[in-house]
C-alpha cells in the first residue's frame, strides 16, 4: 500500500491507502511499466490481477523484462471504493445527469479530490515509493487520459507511453461526447 493525502493542500484532513501490486521481471530488468485501466472507475490492480498466475504470465509476455505495477486509483477497487449504485450498470442516457447529481450529493464536497489530476499525483506517489527514476505507462481507455495527464505533469519521469483506445484529454466526460450520442445514427 501507498498512503496518500486526501487533500494535497492539507486543508481537508485524511488519507487514502492505495492498493499496489507489483510483479518483478522474469530476467534482466528493462524498467518499470505501469498498467493503467479504464473507466474512470476501474481499479488497475483489480482489473489486471497481477497475483493471478495466468494474468501474470500474459502481462510478462506483453512486457518482457519490465517490473509491472498496477494500483487501484483512489475511489476504485480496494482503494477507498466510491460506490454509486445508480451508475453501476446500464441506464438510459437521459437519466445520466440525475444519477450523476445524486452520486455527487452522496459523496459530498470531498468529490473534488477524485479527479484525473489527483489520480496522476497518486501515480507519482507510487513511482516515488517504488524508487523508479522513469516509468513506462500502458493506458487503456480512461487510462490513456490518465497516462497523458501524468506525462504532462511529470515529463521527466516518463520513459515511454503506450496508449490503447484513446480518450482525448480535452473532453471533460468521454461518455457525454457527441460521437457516442451519434453512434446509434451511424449504426442504423
PyMOL commands that set and color helices and strands:
alter all, ss='L'
color gray80, all
select helices_A, chain A and resi 44-48+53-62+85-87+93-113+116-130+142-153+155-157+174-176+178-187
alter helices_A, ss='H'
color red, helices_A
select strands_A, chain A and resi 2-5+15-18+20-23+31-36+66-71+135-140+158-164
alter strands_A, ss='S'
color yellow, strands_A
deselect
rebuild
show_as cartoon
